[in-house]
Amino acid sequence: MGGYEYELQALYGSALTPSSSLSQPATTRLKAAKRVLDQNYYQVDQYIDGELKTNPLYICPEDSKQDAGFEVLRLLHNYLSSLYSFNETVKVLFNQHTEDGIELTSGSFTPASGGTGESYYGRKLSF
């Protein structure tokens, strides 16, 4: 259908078929949200001293602890905000392009919120 059946199935954790293809504006919206998320991840990754995926270590210079602390908070805030925005974009597009009765909610991405722990997408949200 739209070329994204596998992604929907992985996200929802069940076999389903999209009801329609993504329109050009929807595709642009999703790509923009992903680009902002990637840029914010990259900024956090470049700022820290360790490897973000395996050893997120930051060595703060003694003479600028307060400034460095605020910068770390700013970068993390931007990253988490862009992650939230990306997830909301995915949720809205998923709900618009699947059959009635199949719906993601805000808690669908995290097991602690009652969502599935089986979703590959949900497991890969952490950094």
MMTF fields as JSON, N, C-alpha, C and O atoms, coordinates in Angstrom:
{
  "mmtfVersion": "1.0.0",
  "mmtfProducer": "UNKNOWN",
  "numBonds": 507,
  "numAtoms": 508,
  "numGroups": 127,
  "numChains": 1,
  "numModels": 1,
  "chainsPerModel": [1],
  "groupsPerChain": [127],
  "chainIdList": ["A"],
  "bondAtomList": [4, 2, 8, 6, 12, 10, 16, 14, 20, 18, 24, 22, 28, 26, 32, 30, 36, 34, 40, 38, 44, 42, 48, 46, 52, 50, 56, 54, 60, 58, 64, 62, 68, 66, 72, 70, 76, 74, 80, 78, 84, 82, 88, 86, 92, 90, 96, 94, 100, 98, 104, 102, 108, 106, 112, 110, 116, 114, 120, 118, 124, 122, 128, 126, 132, 130, 136, 134, 140, 138, 144, 142, 148, 146, 152, 150, 156, 154, 160, 158, 164, 162, 168, 166, 172, 170, 176, 174, 180, 178, 184, 182, 188, 186, 192, 190, 196, 194, 200, 198, 204, 202, 208, 206, 212, 210, 216, 214, 220, 218, 224, 222, 228, 226, 232, 230, 236, 234, 240, 238, 244, 242, 248, 246, 252, 250, 256, 254, 260, 258, 264, 262, 268, 266, 272, 270, 276, 274, 280, 278, 284, 282, 288, 286, 292, 290, 296, 294, 300, 298, 304, 302, 308, 306, 312, 310, 316, 314, 320, 318, 324, 322, 328, 326, 332, 330, 336, 334, 340, 338, 344, 342, 348, 346, 352, 350, 356, 354, 360, 358, 364, 362, 368, 366, 372, 370, 376, 374, 380, 378, 384, 382, 388, 386, 392, 390, 396, 394, 400, 398, 404, 402, 408, 406, 412, 410, 416, 414, 420, 418, 424, 422, 428, 426, 432, 430, 436, 434, 440, 438, 444, 442, 448, 446, 452, 450, 456, 454, 460, 458, 464, 462, 468, 466, 472, 470, 476, 474, 480, 478, 484, 482, 488, 486, 492, 490, 496, 494, 500, 498, 504, 502],
  "bondOrderList": [1, 1, 1, 1, 1, 1, 1, 1, 1, 1, 1, 1, 1, 1, 1, 1, 1, 1, 1, 1, 1, 1, 1, 1, 1, 1, 1, 1, 1, 1, 1, 1, 1, 1, 1, 1, 1, 1, 1, 1, 1, 1, 1, 1, 1, 1, 1, 1, 1, 1, 1, 1, 1, 1, 1, 1, 1, 1, 1, 1, 1, 1, 1, 1, 1, 1, 1, 1, 1, 1, 1, 1, 1, 1, 1, 1, 1, 1, 1, 1, 1, 1, 1, 1, 1, 1, 1, 1, 1, 1, 1, 1, 1, 1, 1, 1, 1, 1, 1, 1, 1, 1, 1, 1, 1, 1, 1, 1, 1, 1, 1, 1, 1, 1, 1, 1, 1, 1, 1, 1, 1, 1, 1, 1, 1, 1],
  "groupList": [{"groupName": "MET", "atomNameList": ["N", "CA", "C", "O"], "elementList": ["N", "C", "C", "O"], "formalChargeList": [0, 0, 0, 0], "bondAtomList": [1, 0, 2, 1, 3, 2], "bondOrderList": [1, 1, 2], "singleLetterCode": "M", "chemCompType": "L-PEPTIDE LINKING"}, {"groupName": "GLY", "atomNameList": ["N", "CA", "C", "O"], "elementList": ["N", "C", "C", "O"], "formalChargeList": [0, 0, 0, 0], "bondAtomList": [1, 0, 2, 1, 3, 2], "bondOrderList": [1, 1, 2], "singleLetterCode": "G", "chemCompType": "PEPTIDE LINKING"}, {"groupName": "TYR", "atomNameList": ["N", "CA", "C", "O"], "elementList": ["N", "C", "C", "O"], "formalChargeList": [0, 0, 0, 0], "bondAtomList": [1, 0, 2, 1, 3, 2], "bondOrderList": [1, 1, 2], "singleLetterCode": "Y", "chemCompType": "L-PEPTIDE LINKING"}, {"groupName": "GLU", "atomNameList": ["N", "CA", "C", "O"], "elementList": ["N", "C", "C", "O"], "formalChargeList": [0, 0, 0, 0], "bondAtomList": [1, 0, 2, 1, 3, 2], "bondOrderList": [1, 1, 2], "singleLetterCode": "E", "chemCompType": "L-PEPTIDE LINKING"}, {"groupName": "LEU", "atomNameList": ["N", "CA", "C", "O"], "elementList": ["N", "C", "C", "O"], "formalChargeList": [0, 0, 0, 0], "bondAtomList": [1, 0, 2, 1, 3, 2], "bondOrderList": [1, 1, 2], "singleLetterCode": "L", "chemCompType": "L-PEPTIDE LINKING"}, {"groupName": "GLN", "atomNameList": ["N", "CA", "C", "O"], "elementList": ["N", "C", "C", "O"], "formalChargeList": [0, 0, 0, 0], "bondAtomList": [1, 0, 2, 1, 3, 2], "bondOrderList": [1, 1, 2], "singleLetterCode": "Q", "chemCompType": "L-PEPTIDE LINKING"}, {"groupName": "ALA", "atomNameList": ["N", "CA", "C", "O"], "elementList": ["N", "C", "C", "O"], "formalChargeList": [0, 0, 0, 0], "bondAtomList": [1, 0, 2, 1, 3, 2], "bondOrderList": [1, 1, 2], "singleLetterCode": "A", "chemCompType": "L-PEPTIDE LINKING"}, {"groupName": "SER", "atomNameList": ["N", "CA", "C", "O"], "elementList": ["N", "C", "C", "O"], "formalChargeList": [0, 0, 0, 0], "bondAtomList": [1, 0, 2, 1, 3, 2], "bondOrderList": [1, 1, 2], "singleLetterCode": "S", "chemCompType": "L-PEPTIDE LINKING"}, {"groupName": "THR", "atomNameList": ["N", "CA", "C", "O"], "elementList": ["N", "C", "C", "O"], "formalChargeList": [0, 0, 0, 0], "bondAtomList": [1, 0, 2, 1, 3, 2], "bondOrderList": [1, 1, 2], "singleLetterCode": "T", "chemCompType": "L-PEPTIDE LINKING"}, {"groupName": "PRO", "atomNameList": ["N", "CA", "C", "O"], "elementList": ["N", "C", "C", "O"], "formalChargeList": [0, 0, 0, 0], "bondAtomList": [1, 0, 2, 1, 3, 2], "bondOrderList": [1, 1, 2], "singleLetterCode": "P", "chemCompType": "L-PEPTIDE LINKING"}, {"groupName": "ARG", "atomNameList": ["N", "CA", "C", "O"], "elementList": ["N", "C", "C", "O"], "formalChargeList": [0, 0, 0, 0], "bondAtomList": [1, 0, 2, 1, 3, 2], "bondOrderList": [1, 1, 2], "singleLetterCode": "R", "chemCompType": "L-PEPTIDE LINKING"}, {"groupName": "LYS", "atomNameList": ["N", "CA", "C", "O"], "elementList": ["N", "C", "C", "O"], "formalChargeList": [0, 0, 0, 0], "bondAtomList": [1, 0, 2, 1, 3, 2], "bondOrderList": [1, 1, 2], "singleLetterCode": "K", "chemCompType": "L-PEPTIDE LINKING"}, {"groupName": "VAL", "atomNameList": ["N", "CA", "C", "O"], "elementList": ["N", "C", "C", "O"], "formalChargeList": [0, 0, 0, 0], "bondAtomList": [1, 0, 2, 1, 3, 2], "bondOrderList": [1, 1, 2], "singleLetterCode": "V", "chemCompType": "L-PEPTIDE LINKING"}, {"groupName": "ASP", "atomNameList": ["N", "CA", "C", "O"], "elementList": ["N", "C", "C", "O"], "formalChargeList": [0, 0, 0, 0], "bondAtomList": [1, 0, 2, 1, 3, 2], "bondOrderList": [1, 1, 2], "singleLetterCode": "D", "chemCompType": "L-PEPTIDE LINKING"}, {"groupName": "ASN", "atomNameList": ["N", "CA", "C", "O"], "elementList": ["N", "C", "C", "O"], "formalChargeList": [0, 0, 0, 0], "bondAtomList": [1, 0, 2, 1, 3, 2], "bondOrderList": [1, 1, 2], "singleLetterCode": "N", "chemCompType": "L-PEPTIDE LINKING"}, {"groupName": "ILE", "atomNameList": ["N", "CA", "C", "O"], "elementList": ["N", "C", "C", "O"], "formalChargeList": [0, 0, 0, 0], "bondAtomList": [1, 0, 2, 1, 3, 2], "bondOrderList": [1, 1, 2], "singleLetterCode": "I", "chemCompType": "L-PEPTIDE LINKING"}, {"groupName": "CYS", "atomNameList": ["N", "CA", "C", "O"], "elementList": ["N", "C", "C", "O"], "formalChargeList": [0, 0, 0, 0], "bondAtomList": [1, 0, 2, 1, 3, 2], "bondOrderList": [1, 1, 2], "singleLetterCode": "C", "chemCompType": "L-PEPTIDE LINKING"}, {"groupName": "PHE", "atomNameList": ["N", "CA", "C", "O"], "elementList": ["N", "C", "C", "O"], "formalChargeList": [0, 0, 0, 0], "bondAtomList": [1, 0, 2, 1, 3, 2], "bondOrderList": [1, 1, 2], "singleLetterCode": "F", "chemCompType": "L-PEPTIDE LINKING"}, {"groupName": "HIS", "atomNameList": ["N", "CA", "C", "O"], "elementList": ["N", "C", "C", "O"], "formalChargeList": [0, 0, 0, 0], "bondAtomList": [1, 0, 2, 1, 3, 2], "bondOrderList": [1, 1, 2], "singleLetterCode": "H", "chemCompType": "L-PEPTIDE LINKING"}],
  "groupTypeList": [0, 1, 1, 2, 3, 2, 3, 4, 5, 6, 4, 2, 1, 7, 6, 4, 8, 9, 7, 7, 7, 4, 7, 5, 9, 6, 8, 8, 10, 4, 11, 6, 6, 11, 10, 12, 4, 13, 5, 14, 2, 2, 5, 12, 13, 5, 2, 15, 13, 1, 3, 4, 11, 8, 14, 9, 4, 2, 15, 16, 9, 3, 13, 7, 11, 5, 13, 6, 1, 17, 3, 12, 4, 10, 4, 4, 18, 14, 2, 4, 7, 7, 4, 2, 7, 17, 14, 3, 8, 12, 11, 12, 4, 17, 14, 5, 18, 8, 3, 13, 1, 15, 3, 4, 8, 7, 1, 7, 17, 8, 9, 6, 7, 1, 1, 8, 1, 3, 7, 2, 2, 1, 10, 11, 4, 7, 17],
  "groupIdList": [1, 2, 3, 4, 5, 6, 7, 8, 9, 10, 11, 12, 13, 14, 15, 16, 17, 18, 19, 20, 21, 22, 23, 24, 25, 26, 27, 28, 29, 30, 31, 32, 33, 34, 35, 36, 37, 38, 39, 40, 41, 42, 43, 44, 45, 46, 47, 48, 49, 50, 51, 52, 53, 54, 55, 56, 57, 58, 59, 60, 61, 62, 63, 64, 65, 66, 67, 68, 69, 70, 71, 72, 73, 74, 75, 76, 77, 78, 79, 80, 81, 82, 83, 84, 85, 86, 87, 88, 89, 90, 91, 92, 93, 94, 95, 96, 97, 98, 99, 100, 101, 102, 103, 104, 105, 106, 107, 108, 109, 110, 111, 112, 113, 114, 115, 116, 117, 118, 119, 120, 121, 122, 123, 124, 125, 126, 127],
  "secStructList": [7, 7, 1, 7, 2, 2, 2, 2, 2, 2, 2, 2, 6, 1, 7, 7, 7, 7, 1, 1, 7, 7, 7, 2, 2, 2, 2, 2, 2, 2, 2, 2, 2, 2, 2, 2, 2, 2, 2, 2, 2, 2, 2, 2, 2, 2, 2, 1, 1, 1, 7, 6, 6, 6, 7, 7, 7, 7, 7, 7, 7, 4, 4, 4, 2, 2, 2, 2, 2, 2, 2, 2, 2, 2, 2, 2, 2, 2, 2, 2, 2, 2, 2, 2, 2, 2, 2, 2, 2, 2, 2, 2, 2, 2, 2, 2, 1, 1, 7, 6, 6, 7, 7, 7, 7, 4, 4, 4, 4, 7, 4, 4, 4, 6, 7, 7, 1, 7, 7, 2, 2, 2, 2, 6, 6, 7, 7],
  "xCoordList": [0.843, 0.0, 0.88, 1.188, 1.29, 2.056, 3.543, 4.316, 3.97, 5.383, 5.853, 7.055, 4.957, 5.375, 4.59, 4.418, 4.116, 3.356, 4.178, 3.681, 5.45, 6.293, 6.474, 6.407, 6.704, 6.895, 5.649, 5.758, 4.477, 3.235, 3.069, 2.679, 3.363, 3.238, 4.217, 3.854, 5.458, 6.451, 6.057, 6.242, 5.523, 5.123, 3.943, 3.923, 2.969, 1.75, 1.899, 1.157, 2.847, 3.056, 2.04, 1.793, 1.455, 0.424, 0.345, 0.732, -0.154, -0.314, -1.454, -2.576, -1.174, -2.195, -1.738, -0.552, -2.658, -2.387, -2.807, -3.882, -1.978, -2.375, -3.636, -3.834, -4.482, -5.703, -5.462, -6.276, -4.337, -4.014, -2.519, -1.84, -2.02, -0.619, -0.405, -1.339, 0.836, 1.151, 1.135, 1.701, 0.486, 0.482, 1.847, 2.651, 2.1, 3.366, 3.529, 4.612, 2.492, 2.653, 2.93, 3.713, 2.302, 2.534, 3.954, 4.605, 4.431, 5.803, 6.795, 7.774, 6.545, 7.406, 7.407, 8.458, 6.236, 6.112, 6.916, 7.623, 6.811, 7.536, 9.041, 9.802, 9.471, 10.896, 11.455, 12.581, 10.674, 11.127, 11.267, 12.249, 10.306, 10.38, 11.58, 12.254, 11.848, 13.005, 14.306, 15.262, 14.361, 15.575, 15.891, 17.047, 14.884, 15.085, 15.547, 16.446, 14.937, 15.344, 16.797, 17.573, 17.17, 18.554, 19.54, 20.615, 19.182, 20.069, 20.284, 21.405, 19.213, 19.34, 20.138, 20.918, 19.945, 20.738, 22.212, 23.072, 22.496, 23.87, 24.523, 25.688, 23.788, 24.345, 24.69, 25.734, 23.822, 24.122, 25.339, 26.243, 25.363, 26.461, 27.795, 28.81, 27.805, 29.041, 29.498, 30.693, 28.567, 28.902, 29.555, 30.438, 29.123, 29.649, 31.007, 31.406, 31.711, 33.046, 33.017, 33.862, 32.058, 31.956, 31.144, 30.783, 30.867, 30.022, 28.583, 28.259, 27.716, 26.344, 25.582, 24.847, 25.747, 24.997, 25.482, 24.685, 26.767, 27.311, 27.884, 27.872, 28.383, 29.038, 28.84, 29.783, 27.619, 27.341, 28.014, 27.37, 29.303, 30.128, 30.434, 30.78, 30.298, 30.671, 31.616, 31.283, 32.781, 33.762, 33.662, 34.0, 33.2, 32.947, 34.216, 34.864, 34.566, 35.722, 35.454, 34.369, 36.425, 36.274, 35.864, 35.093, 36.376, 36.126, 34.779, 34.414, 34.04, 32.773, 31.651, 30.854, 31.595, 30.599, 29.168, 28.359, 28.854, 27.486, 27.09, 26.019, 27.94, 27.64, 27.522, 26.62, 28.431, 28.403, 27.152, 26.549, 26.758, 25.543, 24.304, 23.437, 24.217, 23.08, 23.073, 22.011, 24.255, 24.334, 23.891, 23.176, 24.306, 23.863, 22.346, 21.69, 21.789, 20.333, 19.628, 18.6, 20.168, 19.576, 19.574, 18.564, 20.702, 20.813, 19.879, 19.216, 19.829, 18.925, 17.472, 16.664, 17.133, 15.76, 15.377, 14.298, 16.267, 15.976, 15.814, 14.924, 16.69, 16.595, 15.283, 14.576, 14.964, 13.74, 12.495, 11.513, 12.526, 11.395, 11.224, 10.103, 12.337, 12.241, 11.818, 11.136, 12.209, 11.762, 10.252, 9.549, 9.76, 8.319, 7.577, 6.556, 8.087, 7.454, 7.437, 6.43, 8.547, 8.601, 7.581, 6.864, 7.512, 6.555, 5.118, 4.282, 4.822, 3.475, 3.152, 2.026, 4.129, 3.932, 3.65, 2.735, 4.436, 4.228, 2.841, 2.129, 2.457, 1.157, 0.01, -0.91, 0.064, -1.01, -1.085, -2.169, 0.063, 0.059, -0.374, -1.093, 0.047, -0.38, -1.893, -2.541, -2.45, -3.897, -4.681, -5.802, -4.112, -4.788, -4.749, -5.616, -3.758, -3.547, -3.726, -3.228, -4.426, -4.773, -6.286, -6.987, -6.763, -8.197, -8.791, -8.084, -10.081, -10.777, -10.636, -10.663, -10.485, -10.368, -8.939, -8.68, -8.006, -6.587, -5.969, -5.926, -5.494, -5.047, -3.887, -3.854, -2.942, -1.88, -2.287, -2.956, -1.879, -2.107, -0.749, 0.284, -0.742, 0.514, 1.309, 2.539, 0.638, 1.326, 1.75, 2.352, 1.453, 1.751, 3.242, 3.623, 4.081, 5.505, 6.285, 7.448, 5.68, 6.43, 5.667, 4.483, 6.331, 5.677, 5.174, 4.14, 5.883, 5.481, 4.14, 3.438, 3.783, 2.512, 1.409, 0.331, 1.675, 0.681, 0.856, 0.084, 1.868, 2.116, 2.815, 3.127, 3.049, 3.665, 5.162, 5.835, 5.674, 7.11, 7.695, 8.913, 6.858, 7.288, 7.722, 8.462, 7.281, 7.552, 9.034, 9.614, 9.649, 11.036, 11.207, 12.179, 10.256, 10.286, 10.303, 11.091, 9.44, 9.376, 10.652, 11.058, 11.289, 12.523, 13.686, 14.616, 13.659, 14.764, 14.634, 15.428, 13.674, 13.492, 14.55, 14.8, 15.169, 16.131, 17.48, 17.767, 18.283, 19.623, 20.646, 21.846],
  "yCoordList": [-1.19, 0.0, 1.242, 1.767, 1.725, 2.956, 2.725, 3.683, 1.445, 1.176, 1.252, 1.166, 1.408, 1.496, 0.529, 0.774, -0.572, -1.562, -2.139, -2.281, -2.474, -3.076, -2.139, -2.571, -0.851, 0.115, 0.212, 0.269, 0.23, 0.279, -0.975, -0.899, -2.121, -3.378, -3.432, -3.874, -2.985, -2.977, -2.008, -2.299, -0.877, 0.135, -0.322, -0.131, -0.921, -1.338, -2.703, -3.034, -3.496, -4.811, -5.825, -6.823, -5.59, -6.48, -6.298, -5.258, -7.307, -7.226, -6.271, -6.446, -5.282, -4.36, -3.757, -3.795, -3.209, -2.615, -1.152, -0.832, -0.255, 1.151, 1.331, 0.635, 2.257, 2.518, 3.46, 3.537, 4.183, 5.096, 5.39, 5.168, 5.884, 6.269, 7.619, 8.407, 7.877, 9.189, 10.22, 10.003, 11.327, 12.427, 13.115, 12.888, 13.94, 14.672, 15.581, 15.605, 16.334, 17.147, 16.301, 16.713, 15.139, 14.264, 13.72, 13.636, 13.353, 12.861, 13.958, 13.705, 15.171, 16.311, 16.577, 16.831, 16.52, 16.736, 15.699, 16.048, 14.436, 13.372, 13.52, 13.35, 13.834, 14.019, 15.205, 15.149, 16.281, 17.461, 17.137, 17.534, 16.428, 16.053, 15.147, 15.276, 14.235, 13.328, 14.091, 13.807, 15.055, 15.845, 16.659, 16.723, 17.277, 18.046, 17.123, 17.476, 15.947, 14.974, 14.567, 14.544, 14.25, 13.856, 14.979, 14.724, 16.213, 17.347, 17.526, 17.777, 17.396, 17.547, 16.398, 16.614, 15.19, 14.052, 14.288, 14.056, 14.742, 15.007, 16.058, 15.912, 17.11, 18.146, 17.603, 17.939, 16.772, 16.156, 15.248, 15.276, 14.457, 13.521, 14.243, 13.765, 15.393, 16.152, 16.848, 17.078, 17.179, 17.946, 17.083, 17.544, 15.85, 15.005, 14.431, 14.455, 13.912, 13.365, 11.878, 11.388, 11.16, 9.723, 9.422, 10.318, 8.148, 7.688, 7.711, 7.045, 8.459, 8.666, 7.354, 7.192, 6.423, 5.167, 4.238, 3.496, 4.267, 3.283, 3.876, 3.216, 5.103, 5.707, 7.218, 7.954, 7.698, 9.142, 9.928, 10.315, 10.152, 10.795, 12.228, 12.5, 13.14, 14.525, 14.979, 14.888, 15.462, 15.961, 17.476, 18.136, 18.002, 19.436, 20.19, 19.836, 21.216, 22.036, 22.717, 23.249, 22.691, 23.22, 24.692, 25.11, 25.473, 26.91, 27.321, 28.495, 26.383, 26.769, 25.768, 25.455, 25.277, 24.257, 24.732, 24.001, 25.931, 26.415, 26.583, 26.135, 27.218, 27.397, 26.053, 25.85, 25.144, 23.82, 23.055, 22.364, 23.175, 22.517, 23.025, 22.24, 24.333, 24.905, 24.465, 24.227, 24.357, 23.922, 22.463, 22.121, 21.616, 20.217, 20.149, 19.411, 20.908, 20.928, 21.431, 20.882, 22.462, 23.001, 21.961, 21.769, 21.292, 20.281, 19.099, 18.616, 18.636, 17.526, 17.928, 17.15, 19.138, 19.625, 19.653, 19.195, 20.194, 20.264, 18.872, 18.638, 17.947, 16.585, 15.923, 15.346, 16.003, 15.361, 16.011, 15.323, 17.319, 18.001, 17.546, 17.333, 17.398, 16.952, 15.489, 15.096, 14.681, 13.289, 13.232, 12.452, 14.055, 14.13, 14.571, 13.985, 15.594, 16.1, 15.033, 14.866, 14.313, 13.252, 12.164, 11.703, 11.751, 10.711, 11.164, 10.372, 12.414, 12.925, 12.938, 12.633, 13.29, 13.273, 11.852, 11.626, 10.898, 9.493, 9.043, 8.383, 9.399, 8.989, 9.526, 8.785, 10.8, 11.418, 10.785, 10.436, 10.636, 10.043, 8.583, 8.129, 7.851, 6.457, 6.384, 5.582, 7.222, 7.192, 7.645, 7.186, 8.531, 8.994, 7.97, 7.979, 7.094, 6.207, 4.727, 3.868, 4.434, 3.048, 2.954, 3.963, 1.736, 1.509, 2.067, 2.245, 2.336, 2.782, 1.721, 0.524, 2.164, 1.245, 0.869, 0.303, 1.171, 0.928, 2.287, 3.145, 2.477, 3.806, 3.733, 2.878, 4.641, 4.824, 5.959, 6.903, 5.862, 6.941, 7.456, 6.902, 8.489, 9.041, 8.017, 8.061, 7.097, 6.084, 4.859, 3.951, 4.806, 3.608, 3.327, 2.195, 4.318, 4.144, 3.665, 3.285, 3.671, 3.286, 2.271, 2.464, 1.188, 0.175, 0.754, 0.317, 1.722, 2.299, 3.019, 3.164, 3.468, 4.166, 3.231, 3.681, 1.945, 0.984, 0.549, -0.268, 1.09, 0.701, -0.64, -1.251, -1.074, -2.376, -2.34, -1.375, -3.375, -3.521, -4.312, -4.477, -4.8, -5.636, -4.842, -5.363, -3.599, -2.813, -2.468, -1.912, -2.8, -2.442, -0.927, -0.429, -0.214, 1.252, 1.76, 2.642, 1.207, 1.626, 1.336, 2.13, 0.215, -0.15, 0.74, 0.937, 1.282, 2.069, 3.568, 4.356, 3.977, 5.407, 5.952, 7.157, 5.116, 5.619, 5.89, 5.394, 6.687, 6.935, 6.615, 6.75],
  "zCoordList": [0.0, 0.0, 0.0, -1.07, 1.157, 1.213, 1.37, 1.397, 1.475, 1.634, 3.073, 3.326, 4.013, 5.41, 6.301, 7.496, 5.707, 6.467, 7.612, 8.729, 7.329, 8.358, 9.548, 10.7, 9.267, 10.341, 11.227, 12.452, 10.609, 11.39, 12.234, 13.399, 11.65, 12.384, 13.551, 14.641, 13.335, 14.404, 15.51, 16.692, 15.134, 16.102, 16.94, 18.156, 16.292, 16.988, 17.638, 18.563, 17.164, 17.722, 17.238, 17.914, 16.097, 15.562, 14.059, 13.526, 13.387, 11.94, 11.6, 12.074, 10.797, 10.315, 9.011, 8.682, 8.278, 6.978, 7.002, 7.508, 6.463, 6.417, 5.587, 4.591, 5.993, 5.24, 4.071, 3.151, 4.108, 3.019, 3.031, 4.033, 1.92, 1.819, 2.483, 2.626, 2.889, 3.441, 2.318, 1.247, 2.581, 1.616, 1.633, 2.537, 0.648, 0.609, 1.831, 2.415, 2.244, 3.455, 4.713, 5.569, 4.828, 5.987, 5.967, 7.009, 4.798, 4.664, 5.03, 5.733, 4.557, 4.876, 6.374, 6.963, 6.986, 8.434, 9.218, 10.164, 8.833, 9.516, 9.333, 10.285, 8.121, 7.857, 8.628, 9.121, 8.735, 9.485, 10.969, 11.597, 11.531, 12.944, 13.194, 14.216, 12.27, 12.403, 12.275, 12.997, 11.372, 11.191, 12.448, 12.865, 13.052, 14.289, 15.415, 16.179, 15.519, 16.53, 16.326, 17.281, 15.098, 14.806, 15.123, 15.666, 14.79, 15.067, 16.564, 17.006, 17.346, 18.794, 19.413, 20.34, 18.908, 19.376, 19.072, 19.922, 17.874, 17.463, 18.366, 18.736, 18.723, 19.588, 20.975, 21.535, 21.521, 22.82, 22.671, 23.506, 21.626, 21.389, 21.255, 21.761, 20.577, 20.392, 21.674, 21.86, 22.549, 23.757, 24.833, 25.556, 24.932, 26.009, 25.626, 24.462, 26.64, 26.417, 26.099, 25.351, 26.658, 26.42, 25.176, 24.413, 24.991, 23.879, 24.368, 25.352, 23.706, 24.168, 24.338, 25.312, 23.412, 23.475, 24.577, 25.152, 24.879, 25.816, 27.1, 28.138, 27.048, 28.202, 28.176, 27.889, 28.473, 28.384, 29.51, 30.485, 29.361, 30.374, 29.962, 28.813, 30.924, 30.665, 31.768, 32.95, 31.392, 32.352, 32.347, 31.365, 33.443, 33.545, 33.947, 34.932, 33.193, 33.589, 34.936, 35.17, 35.787, 37.144, 37.165, 38.028, 36.223, 36.235, 35.632, 35.695, 35.055, 34.437, 34.719, 33.835, 35.936, 36.28, 36.043, 35.471, 36.473, 36.344, 34.874, 34.465, 34.094, 32.665, 31.954, 31.14, 32.263, 31.637, 32.047, 31.226, 33.314, 33.785, 33.072, 32.689, 32.894, 32.163, 30.698, 30.123, 30.1, 28.707, 28.567, 27.625, 29.485, 29.46, 29.596, 28.861, 30.524, 30.692, 29.436, 29.039, 28.816, 27.591, 26.485, 25.808, 26.299, 25.249, 25.509, 24.591, 26.752, 27.087, 26.921, 26.413, 27.345, 27.177, 25.702, 25.327, 24.865, 23.432, 22.829, 22.012, 23.246, 22.723, 23.157, 22.331, 24.431, 24.919, 24.324, 24.044, 24.131, 23.488, 22.049, 21.587, 21.341, 19.95, 19.872, 18.926, 20.846, 20.901, 21.136, 20.494, 22.053, 22.303, 21.043, 20.685, 20.376, 19.159, 18.065, 17.377, 17.904, 16.908, 17.229, 16.34, 18.498, 18.888, 18.669, 18.236, 18.959, 18.725, 17.229, 16.834, 16.403, 14.957, 14.485, 13.693, 14.972, 14.615, 15.059, 14.303, 16.282, 16.819, 15.965, 15.619, 15.629, 14.844, 13.453, 12.987, 12.792, 11.457, 11.499, 10.609, 12.508, 12.668, 12.792, 12.12, 13.653, 13.876, 12.645, 12.426, 11.85, 10.632, 9.505, 8.631, 9.516, 8.374, 8.693, 7.966, 9.762, 10.062, 10.204, 10.284, 10.232, 10.296, 11.589, 12.581, 11.567, 12.774, 13.855, 13.571, 15.079, 16.196, 16.523, 17.585, 15.634, 15.896, 16.166, 15.285, 17.377, 17.765, 18.749, 19.634, 18.578, 19.555, 20.476, 20.056, 21.731, 22.678, 23.145, 22.77, 23.942, 24.439, 25.232, 25.228, 25.912, 26.712, 25.943, 26.517, 24.657, 23.877, 23.723, 23.425, 23.918, 23.68, 24.889, 24.753, 26.063, 27.253, 28.081, 28.359, 28.48, 29.309, 30.636, 31.142, 31.202, 32.489, 32.39, 33.391, 31.198, 30.998, 30.528, 30.138, 30.564, 30.124, 28.685, 28.183, 28.013, 26.625, 26.558, 27.58, 25.365, 25.173, 25.417, 25.054, 26.024, 26.185, 25.03, 24.95, 24.14, 23.036, 21.814, 20.979, 21.688, 20.497, 20.393, 21.327, 19.25, 19.003, 19.085, 19.653, 18.516, 18.545, 19.982, 20.322, 20.821, 22.213, 22.974, 23.823, 22.687, 23.376, 22.951, 23.733, 21.739, 21.228, 21.528, 21.014, 22.33, 22.612, 23.56, 23.562, 24.353, 25.323, 24.645, 23.556, 25.326, 24.779, 25.845, 25.61]
}
